[in-house]
Amino acid sequence: MNDNLLEAKEISKTFGGIVAVQKVDFTIPRQSIISLIGPNGAGKTTFFNLVTGIYTPTTGHITFDGQPMGELKPHEVTNRGIARTFQNIRLFSNMTALENVLVGEHLRLSTGLIGAVLRTSKVKAEERNARQKALDLLEYVGLGGKGDEFAKNLPYGDQRRLEIARALGTEPKLLLLDEPTAGMNPNESASLTRLVDRLRRERGLTVLLIEHDMKVVMEVSDRVTVLNFGRKIAEGLPAEIRANAEVIEAYLGKEYAKTVAEEKGKN
């Protein structure tokens, strides 16, 4: 078995004359947490969209779990075992938290049209199991007891957690999180960071993370890849990335470098 769950080779994506991603090589080892960082417009979300089938690469190819992705549609990508959350939360706002998670689970249910119409005992048992699984997932992400609340009525941080629970309902091997701590206070961010780490430790998931909060990135990542203007400009351990001169110049900034230097001086 290949140690890499996902491999992207020479991936490029152009929109007219605009190059959003340029010849990026990228690997995600199994059961790792990899962060993708860079300035706004660097190509991070475009890369997510390429992995999840929303876009097709202009050049290059992606292999997932040993199989080429080709030109799979988003639902086919999800069926393969890749799930994601979005930078701008995309929940079914007028559905309950429980119903949102059940939507994620639907892909893995075996009930067909005839079974749904006849309401066989097998169908009823599958529905009971799905409901219990959804409740368990809500409990796991910290939303126990909130299954009957409408998604739109949940606090912002809970909506982020609900998106993760819905993604987990698809039974993914690879989970893509697009700025999961955006808009959160420090306590909420720390709590979500712990959840991401638990997903790997307890569920064996592989996680690809886009995140602007460098505290989160440095704490949870096994490896960090940096994009700028669609190109990969650096890749390495978190400590290597925060000391990289090109990354500081393009993204982290001199104040961040100064803070890191001061922390080193104290140790």
PyMOL commands that set and color helices and strands:
alter all, ss='L'
color gray80, all
select helices_A, chain A and resi 44-51+74-80+97-108+113-118+121-140+151-153+156-168+186-203+214-220+238-242+245-252+254-266
alter helices_A, ss='H'
color red, helices_A
select strands_A, chain A and resi 4-15+18-29+33-37+59-64+67-68+82-84+174-178+206-210+223-228+231-236
alter strands_A, ss='S'
color yellow, strands_A
deselect
rebuild
show_as cartoon
